[in-house]
């Protein structure tokens, strides 16, 4: 009985989207909402299929994905490195953390005029904005994760005379990883949010550009289709991050093989 309950509950996440889609279809097809304001789900799906068949959607989707993950790779890696450094070394924290916290309180999208001046309207501006958007969630959570490590584990690493690399691999990284993954999931959401804005400013490709071009011709079906694509991309990124988190943190599970837990714990 318990297993049947678990199998049934797997479909629950789809219940609300299906319900909202049904309300959306009814409200537009019945005339309660004008189709010029909000197209029907059928017309949105038809527009998306037409763009996919022509190859236009695939081309813009590939460009947007490249921009998003290029910015994430740059901002996430720098945020992780500074989070580890500032969390572990007091001197590094005194040098960098105050300045970073001041910059963190400046909305990164408010820097768009300056970014255009610095990088122009090319790919560099979009990648830089995404990198800036994902930097602080990764940095703050990594910093917190390193600071939350039990000092007894650090002292034990000193007792066993582990090298800096071994100390990082066996103690610091496993201890900070749960907080780091929280930052990664939060950063993935900001990644797509920043990209949407970046691609509506002086872009000639990408899903955001496709939506803005459709707006000029009042193609609301294409605009909504682009919004749905962004939502699906965000969901895909979140599911991927959850799967990566389960894999990397398998040593935390009581059901994980003991040998796997020991290897991550570094004992």
VOBA-1610 file (N, C-alpha, C; in pm, whole numbers, padded with zeros to 5 digits, always signed):
BEGIN
Unk+00082-00121+00000Unk+00000+00000+00000Unk+00085+00125+00000Unk+00192+00122+00074Unk+00277+00240+00083Unk+00343+00270-00052Unk+00382+00159-00120Unk+00446+00178-00249Unk+00347+00237-00350Unk+00222+00190-00347Unk+00121+00245-00437Unk+00099+00393-00409Unk+00103+00430-00282Unk+00087+00571-00246Unk+00199+00657-00300Unk+00321+00604-00295Unk+00434+00679-00348Unk+00423+00693-00500Unk+00381+00585-00569Unk+00366+00592-00714Unk+00259+00694-00752Unk+00150+00698-00677Unk+00043+00793-00706Unk+00088+00936-00682Unk+00168+00956-00579Unk+00209+01092-00545Unk+00308+01150-00644Unk+00369+01066-00726Unk+00465+01118-00825Unk+00398+01208-00927Unk+00268+01188-00949Unk+00198+01271-01046Unk+00145+01401-00989Unk+00160+01422-00859Unk+00107+01543-00797Unk+00169+01673-00852Unk+00301+01677-00879Unk+00356+01803-00932Unk+00292+01848-01062Unk+00233+01754-01139Unk+00171+01791-01266Unk+00028+01840-01248Unk-00029+01820-01131Unk-00170+01851-01111Unk-00198+02000-01126Unk-00121+02084-01059Unk-00145+02228-01064Unk-00119+02286-01204Unk-00008+02251-01273Unk+00008+02302-01410Unk-00105+02261-01504Unk-00153+02137-01492Unk-00262+02092-01577Unk-00391+02168-01546Unk-00414+02192-01417Unk-00533+02268-01376Unk-00527+02411-01429Unk-00412+02475-01415Unk-00397+02613-01464Unk-00410+02619-01616Unk-00356+02516-01685Unk-00369+02513-01831Unk-00515+02498-01871Unk-00591+02416-01797Unk-00733+02401-01826Unk-00809+02530-01806Unk-00779+02601-01696Unk-00845+02730-01672Unk-00807+02831-01779Unk-00680+02829-01817Unk-00631+02919-01922Unk-00705+02892-02053Unk-00716+02766-02093Unk-00783+02730-02217Unk-00930+02770-02213Unk-00996+02743-02102Unk-01138+02777-02091Unk-01161+02927-02098Unk-01077+03004-02024Unk-01098+03148-02017Unk-01077+03216-02152Unk-00982+03165-02233Unk-00956+03228-02363Unk-01053+03179-02470Unk-01086+03049-02469Unk-01177+02997-02571Unk-01321+03042-02547Unk-01357+03070-02421Unk-01494+03116-02391Unk-01512+03265-02413Unk-01404+03337-02434Unk-01412+03480-02456Unk-01400+03563-02330Unk-01382+03499-02215Unk-01366+03575-02091Unk-01240+03660-02095Unk-01138+03610-02164Unk-01014+03685-02186Unk-00990+03691-02336Unk-00961+03808-02386Unk-00941+03824-02529Unk-00816+03747-02574Unk-00827+03681-02689Unk-00713+03607-02743Unk-00601+03700-02787Unk-00632+03829-02808Unk-00527+03925-02842Unk-00442+03960-02720Unk-00504+03947-02602Unk-00430+03972-02479Unk-00355+03848-02434Unk-00423+03733-02437Unk-00363+03607-02395Unk-00410+03497-02490Unk-00321+03446-02574Unk-00361+03341-02669Unk-00390+03210-02597Unk-00462+03123-02664Unk-00495+02994-02606Unk-00372+02905-02600Unk-00370+02808-02508Unk-00258+02714-02505Unk-00238+02640-02636Unk-00348+02613-02708Unk-00336+02543-02836Unk-00260+02629-02937Unk-00293+02759-02943Unk-00223+02846-03038Unk-00077+02866-02998Unk-00050+02868-02868Unk+00090+02877-02822Unk+00168+02753-02863Unk+00107+02636-02843Unk+00173+02511-02882Unk+00194+02505-03032Unk+00096+02554-03109Unk+00109+02555-03255Unk+00222+02646-03300Unk+00233+02764-03237Unk+00341+02857-03271Unk+00477+02798-03236Unk+00486+02733-03121Unk+00612+02671-03080Unk+00651+02559-03177Unk+00554+02479-03216Unk+00581+02370-03310Unk+00627+02423-03445Unk+00565+02532-03491Unk+00604+02593-03618Unk+00748+02646-03612Unk+00783+02709-03500Unk+00921+02759-03485Unk+01020+02644-03476Unk+00980+02536-03408Unk+01070+02421-03396Unk+01091+02354-03531Unk+00986+02342-03612Unk+00999+02279-03743Unk+01088+02360-03835Unk+01080+02492-03827Unk+01163+02577-03913Unk+01309+02582-03867Unk+01336+02536-03745Unk+01472+02540-03691Unk+01506+02669-03620Unk+01416+02767-03626Unk+01442+02896-03563Unk+01448+02885-03412Unk+01355+02809-03354Unk+01353+02794-03209Unk+01479+02723-03161Unk+01522+02621-03232Unk+01643+02547-03192Unk+01766+02638-03195Unk+01775+02720-03298Unk+01892+02810-03310Unk+01895+02909-03195Unk+01784+02974-03167Unk+01781+03072-03058Unk+01798+03004-02922Unk+01742+02885-02909Unk+01754+02812-02783Unk+01899+02776-02754Unk+01971+02731-02855Unk+02112+02696-02838Unk+02194+02819-02797Unk+02169+02932-02859Unk+02244+03055-02828Unk+02216+03099-02685Unk+02089+03097-02644Unk+02054+03137-02508Unk+02117+03043-02405Unk+02114+02913-02433Unk+02172+02816-02339Unk+02321+02837-02326Unk+02387+02864-02438Unk+02533+02888-02432Unk+02563+03011-02348Unk+02490+03120-02369Unk+02513+03241-02292Unk+02491+03217-02143Unk+02383+03145-02112Unk+02349+03123-01972Unk+02458+03044-01900Unk+02501+02934-01959Unk+02597+02848-01889Unk+02740+02899-01898Unk+02770+02981-01999Unk+02901+03046-02002Unk+02911+03146-01886Unk+02806+03225-01867Unk+02805+03318-01755Unk+02803+03246-01622Unk+02730+03135-01614Unk+02727+03059-01489Unk+02864+03000-01457Unk+02933+02950-01558Unk+03066+02891-01536Unk+03163+02996-01482Unk+03159+03116-01539Unk+03250+03222-01495Unk+03213+03272-01355Unk+03088+03315-01339Unk+03046+03370-01210Unk+03046+03268-01099Unk+03003+03144-01129Unk+02998+03041-01027Unk+03136+02999-00980Unk+03231+02986-01073Unk+03365+02943-01033Unk+03435+03051-00951Unk+03419+03177-00991Unk+03481+03286-00914Unk+03415+03298-00778Unk+03283+03286-00773Unk+03212+03293-00645Unk+03251+03180-00552Unk+03267+03061-00607Unk+03307+02946-00525Unk+03448+02966-00471Unk+03541+03010-00555Unk+03679+03028-00512Unk+03689+03134-00403Unk+03621+03247-00421Unk+03626+03352-00319Unk+03552+03311-00193Unk+03444+03233-00208Unk+03372+03185-00090Unk+03458+03095-00004Unk+03533+03005-00069Unk+03624+02918+00005Unk+03736+02998+00070Unk+03795+03090-00006Unk+03907+03169+00047Unk+03864+03255+00165Unk+03753+03327+00148Unk+03709+03417+00255Unk+03652+03341+00374Unk+03598+03223+00350Unk+03544+03145+00460Unk+03652+03077+00543Unk+03765+03047+00480Unk+03870+02972+00550Unk+03981+03061+00605Unk+04020+03163+00528Unk+04130+03249+00571Unk+04076+03384+00619Unk+04107+03418+00741Unk+04058+03544+00800Unk+04115+03665+00726Unk+04241+03655+00682Unk+04302+03767+00610Unk+04229+03793+00479Unk+04195+03687+00408Unk+04121+03702+00282Unk+03984+03764+00307Unk+03919+03723+00415Unk+03789+03781+00448Unk+03802+03930+00476Unk+03902+03969+00551Unk+03919+04112+00582Unk+03950+04193+00457Unk+04018+04133+00361Unk+04054+04205+00240Unk+03936+04222+00145Unk+03854+04119+00130Unk+03756+04117+00022Unk+03610+04124+00065Unk+03575+04068+00180Unk+03434+04046+00209Unk+03356+04175+00222Unk+03410+04277+00288Unk+03336+04402+00305Unk+03303+04465+00172Unk+03401+04467+00081Unk+03376+04525-00051Unk+03273+04444-00128Unk+03284+04312-00121Unk+03188+04227-00192Unk+03046+04244-00138Unk+03034+04261-00007Unk+02900+04279+00051Unk+02840+04412+00008Unk+02923+04514-00009Unk+02870+04642-00059Unk+02822+04628-00202Unk+02902+04560-00286Unk+02863+04542-00426Unk+02739+04453-00436Unk+02726+04356-00346Unk+02613+04264-00350Unk+02480+04336-00334Unk+02479+04448-00262Unk+02355+04521-00238Unk+02318+04614-00353Unk+02401+04618-00455Unk+02367+04694-00576Unk+02300+04599-00675Unk+02175+04624-00716Unk+02109+04535-00813Unk+02193+04523-00940Unk+02227+04400-00977Unk+02318+04385-01091Unk+02254+04431-01222Unk+02121+04426-01231Unk+02056+04474-01353Unk+02061+04626-01364Unk+02085+04694-01251Unk+02100+04840-01256Unk+02230+04881-01323Unk+02320+04786-01340Unk+02448+04815-01405Unk+02444+04801-01556Unk+02327+04774-01612Unk+02317+04752-01757Unk+02372+04869-01837Unk+02340+04997-01804Unk+02399+05106-01884Unk+02551+05105-01882Unk+02611+05079-01765Unk+02756+05075-01758Unk+02813+04953-01832Unk+02742+04841-01825Unk+02789+04721-01894Unk+02789+04743-02044Unk+02687+04815-02095Unk+02683+04846-02238Unk+02800+04935-02277Unk+02833+05030-02189Unk+02947+05117-02217Unk+03078+05037-02216Unk+03089+04945-02121Unk+03212+04866-02108Unk+03228+04763-02220Unk+03121+04690-02248Unk+03131+04575-02340Unk+03058+04594-02472Unk+02982+04704-02485Unk+02902+04719-02606Unk+02779+04631-02598Unk+02727+04595-02715Unk+02606+04513-02722Unk+02636+04370-02765Unk+02762+04330-02756Unk+02801+04197-02800Unk+02776+04091-02694Unk+02836+03974-02717Unk+02817+03861-02628Unk+02878+03886-02490Unk+02986+03963-02485Unk+03053+03988-02358Unk+02962+04051-02255Unk+02876+04144-02299Unk+02786+04212-02205Unk+02686+04113-02145Unk+02632+04025-02227Unk+02532+03930-02178Unk+02595+03828-02084Unk+02711+03776-02122Unk+02780+03678-02036Unk+02821+03743-01904Unk+02867+03867-01909Unk+02908+03937-01787Unk+02790+03958-01693Unk+02675+03997-01747Unk+02557+04018-01662Unk+02514+03888-01595Unk+02515+03779-01671Unk+02478+03650-01613Unk+02578+03610-01506Unk+02707+03628-01535Unk+02811+03593-01437Unk+02795+03674-01309Unk+02763+03802-01323Unk+02743+03886-01205Unk+02620+03843-01127Unk+02517+03799-01199Unk+02395+03756-01131Unk+02413+03629-01050Unk+02493+03535-01100Unk+02510+03407-01030Unk+02624+03410-00929Unk+02708+03512-00937Unk+02826+03517-00850Unk+02789+03518-00702Unk+02699+03607-00662Unk+02676+03627-00520Unk+02600+03513-00452Unk+02500+03450-00516Unk+02440+03333-00449Unk+02541+03222-00422Unk+02630+03197-00518Unk+02731+03093-00497Unk+02832+03137-00391Unk+02872+03264-00398Unk+02971+03313-00302Unk+02918+03308-00159Unk+02799+03363-00136Unk+02746+03372-00001Unk+02723+03233+00059Unk+02669+03141-00020Unk+02642+03008+00033Unk+02769+02928+00053Unk+02868+02947-00033Unk+02997+02879-00013Unk+03065+02932+00112Unk+03063+03063+00130Unk+03121+03125+00250Unk+03054+03069+00376Unk+02921+03063+00374Unk+02848+03009+00489Unk+02880+02862+00511Unk+02890+02787+00401Unk+02920+02644+00414Unk+03056+02618+00476Unk+03156+02694+00435Unk+03291+02676+00491Unk+03292+02716+00638Unk+03224+02825+00672Unk+03220+02871+00811Unk+03143+02775+00902Unk+03055+02695+00842Unk+02973+02604+00923Unk+03039+02469+00949Unk+03158+02448+00894Unk+03227+02322+00915Unk+03269+02311+01062Unk+03252+02195+01118Unk+03289+02171+01258Unk+03439+02198+01276Unk+03477+02289+01367Unk+03620+02316+01389Unk+03699+02192+01431Unk+03630+02096+01493Unk+03699+01974+01533Unk+03752+01898+01412Unk+03679+01905+01299Unk+03726+01838+01178Unk+03851+01908+01122Unk+03853+02040+01129Unk+03972+02113+01084Unk+04091+02079+01172Unk+04066+02073+01303Unk+04174+02039+01396Unk+04223+01896+01372Unk+04133+01807+01341Unk+04173+01669+01312Unk+04262+01663+01188Unk+04228+01745+01087Unk+04312+01749+00967Unk+04453+01797+01000Unk+04464+01893+01092Unk+04597+01938+01136Unk+04670+01826+01209Unk+04597+01753+01291Unk+04660+01645+01368Unk+04717+01539+01274Unk+04642+01506+01170Unk+04688+01405+01074Unk+04784+01462+00970Unk+04815+01592+00983Unk+04911+01658+00896Unk+04876+01643+00749Unk+04750+01667+00717Unk+04707+01663+00578Unk+04759+01785+00504Unk+04792+01765+00377Unk+04833+01878+00295Unk+04713+01969+00271Unk+04739+02089+00218Unk+04629+02182+00192Unk+04529+02124+00093Unk+04580+02058-00009Unk+04490+01998-00107Unk+04407+01887-00045Unk+04470+01800+00035Unk+04398+01691+00099Unk+04297+01744+00201Unk+04335+01851+00270Unk+04242+01912+00366Unk+04119+01967+00295Unk+04144+02029+00179Unk+04032+02082+00101Unk+03944+01969+00049Unk+04005+01864-00005Unk+03930+01755-00066Unk+03856+01670+00035Unk+03916+01647+00152Unk+03859+01553+00248Unk+03773+01620+00355Unk+03797+01748+00382Unk+03726+01813+00494Unk+03642+01932+00446Unk+03707+02028+00381Unk+03638+02153+00349Unk+03531+02133+00243Unk+03567+02068+00133Unk+03470+02051+00024Unk+03348+01967+00067Unk+03366+01850+00129Unk+03247+01775+00171Unk+03162+01850+00272Unk+03228+01924+00363Unk+03153+01996+00466Unk+03074+02113+00410Unk+03129+02180+00309Unk+03063+02299+00253Unk+02967+02266+00140Unk+02976+02144+00085Unk+02901+02110-00035Unk+02749+02126-00022Unk+02685+02088+00090Unk+02540+02109+00098Unk+02500+02255+00081Unk+02572+02346+00144Unk+02542+02488+00129Unk+02574+02537-00012Unk+02682+02485-00070Unk+02718+02524-00206Unk+02608+02488-00304Unk+02550+02370-00289Unk+02445+02326-00380Unk+02319+02409-00366Unk+02292+02457-00245Unk+02180+02551-00227Unk+02206+02678-00308Unk+02328+02728-00300Unk+02364+02846-00377Unk+02356+02822-00527Unk+02394+02704-00572Unk+02388+02671-00714Unk+02244+02672-00763Unk+02154+02612-00686Unk+02013+02609-00728Unk+01953+02750-00731Unk+01989+02833-00635Unk+01941+02970-00635Unk+02001+03048-00752Unk+02130+03023-00779Unk+02197+03094-00888Unk+02140+03055-01024Unk+02097+02931-01041Unk+02038+02889-01168Unk+01911+02967-01199Unk+01832+02996-01097Unk+01713+03077-01120Unk+01748+03219-01163Unk+01845+03279-01095Unk+01889+03414-01132Unk+01956+03415-01269Unk+02016+03303-01306Unk+02082+03294-01436Unk+01983+03319-01549Unk+01868+03250-01545Unk+01769+03268-01651Unk+01703+03404-01641Unk+01679+03451-01520Unk+01618+03583-01502Unk+01706+03692-01564Unk+01835+03686-01537Unk+01927+03785-01592Unk+01936+03774-01742Unk+01936+03652-01793Unk+01948+03633-01937Unk+01826+03690-02011Unk+01707+03674-01953Unk+01587+03729-02016Unk+01603+03879-02038Unk+01650+03949-01935Unk+01668+04094-01946Unk+01780+04126-02044Unk+01891+04052-02036Unk+02007+04080-02121Unk+01973+04062-02269Unk+01888+03965-02300Unk+01858+03938-02440Unk+01751+04030-02498Unk+01693+04112-02417Unk+01597+04210-02468Unk+01661+04345-02494Unk+01792+04354-02473Unk+01863+04482-02489Unk+01969+04465-02597Unk+01941+04515-02715Unk+02040+04516-02821Unk+02085+04379-02869Unk+02001+04277-02855Unk+02039+04144-02899Unk+01984+04118-03039Unk+02050+04030-03114Unk+02000+03990-03245Unk+01980+03839-03253Unk+01981+03773-03137Unk+01958+03629-03131Unk+01923+03592-02987Unk+01873+03471-02970Unk+01835+03424-02837Unk+01684+03425-02819Unk+01639+03355-02715Unk+01495+03346-02689Unk+01437+03482-02653Unk+01511+03563-02578Unk+01464+03697-02545Unk+01445+03784-02669Unk+01541+03775-02762Unk+01529+03849-02887Unk+01409+03801-02967Unk+01387+03670-02968Unk+01273+03614-03040Unk+01142+03668-02983Unk+01134+03678-02852Unk+01013+03731-02788Unk+00993+03878-02821Unk+01100+03957-02819Unk+01088+04099-02849Unk+01051+04122-02995Unk+01105+04041-03085Unk+01069+04053-03226Unk+00922+04020-03246Unk+00873+03917-03177Unk+00732+03881-03188Unk+00642+03991-03133Unk+00689+04059-03029Unk+00609+04169-02972Unk+00589+04280-03074Unk+00691+04307-03156Unk+00679+04413-03256Unk+00567+04384-03355Unk+00542+04256-03382Unk+00438+04217-03477Unk+00311+04168-03408Unk+00303+04193-03275Unk+00186+04155-03196Unk+00158+04006-03204Unk+00264+03925-03211Unk+00250+03779-03210Unk+00257+03732-03065Unk+00146+03750-02995Unk+00145+03713-02854Unk+00162+03563-02834Unk+00124+03483-02933Unk+00142+03338-02920Unk+00290+03301-02913Unk+00373+03370-02993Unk+00517+03344-02990Unk+00577+03398-02861Unk+00529+03514-02815Unk+00580+03572-02690Unk+00555+03476-02573Unk+00434+03424-02563Unk+00401+03331-02456Unk+00480+03201-02473Unk+00498+03156-02596Unk+00578+03036-02620Unk+00721+03054-02569Unk+00778+03172-02589Unk+00914+03200-02540Unk+00917+03199-02387Unk+00812+03254-02326Unk+00805+03252-02179Unk+00798+03108-02128Unk+00720+03026-02195Unk+00710+02885-02155Unk+00844+02814-02172Unk+00916+02848-02279Unk+01049+02789-02301Unk+01143+02826-02187Unk+01141+02953-02146Unk+01224+02994-02032Unk+01186+02916-01906Unk+01056+02898-01884Unk+01012+02824-01766Unk+01060+02679-01771Unk+01053+02617-01888Unk+01098+02479-01903Unk+01249+02469-01885Unk+01322+02568-01935Unk+01467+02569-01915Unk+01502+02581-01768Unk+01430+02668-01696Unk+01454+02681-01553Unk+01425+02554-01478Unk+01314+02486-01516Unk+01281+02360-01451Unk+01384+02253-01481Unk+01429+02248-01604Unk+01532+02151-01642Unk+01661+02174-01563Unk+01701+02300-01549Unk+01822+02331-01474Unk+01807+02293-01327Unk+01688+02317-01270Unk+01666+02282-01130Unk+01667+02132-01108Unk+01605+02057-01200Unk+01604+01911-01190Unk+01746+01856-01202Unk+01824+01914-01294Unk+01963+01871-01309Unk+02044+01899-01183Unk+02021+02017-01123Unk+02092+02050-01000Unk+02054+01957-00886Unk+01926+01919-00878Unk+01882+01825-00775Unk+01948+01689-00793Unk+01955+01642-00919Unk+02019+01514-00946Unk+02167+01517-00911Unk+02233+01629-00945Unk+02374+01643-00910Unk+02393+01648-00759Unk+02301+01715-00690Unk+02308+01723-00545Unk+02292+01585-00481Unk+02198+01506-00532Unk+02181+01370-00478Unk+02305+01285-00501Unk+02369+01304-00615Unk+02488+01226-00645Unk+02606+01268-00557Unk+02628+01399-00547Unk+02743+01449-00472Unk+02727+01431-00322Unk+02603+01434-00274Unk+02578+01424-00130Unk+02524+01287-00091Unk+02556+01187-00171Unk+02507+01052-00141Unk+02561+01001-00008Unk+02677+01053+00033Unk+02737+01008+00159Unk+02655+01054+00279Unk+02566+01152+00260Unk+02483+01196+00372Unk+02366+01102+00398Unk+02328+01024+00298Unk+02213+00937+00311Unk+02247+00814+00394Unk+02155+00777+00481Unk+02177+00657+00563Unk+02166+00531+00480Unk+02106+00542+00361Unk+02090+00426+00275Unk+02206+00409+00180Unk+02300+00504+00179Unk+02414+00495+00088Unk+02511+00390+00135Unk+02584+00326+00040Unk+02685+00228+00080Unk+02789+00292+00170Unk+02831+00218+00269Unk+02924+00273+00368Unk+03053+00316+00304Unk+03103+00239+00205Unk+03229+00274+00143Unk+03221+00409+00073Unk+03102+00439+00011Unk+03085+00567-00056Unk+03084+00681+00043Unk+03015+00662+00155Unk+03010+00767+00258Unk+03148+00793+00316Unk+03224+00687+00337Unk+03357+00703+00397Unk+03448+00778+00302Unk+03436+00749+00170Unk+03525+00816+00076Unk+03499+00965+00075Unk+03370+01008+00078Unk+03340+01150+00079Unk+03375+01216+00211Unk+03352+01144+00320Unk+03384+01202+00451Unk+03532+01213+00475Unk+03610+01133+00396Unk+03754+01144+00406Unk+03811+01077+00529Unk+03743+00973+00581Unk+03794+00904+00697Unk+03850+00770+00656
//
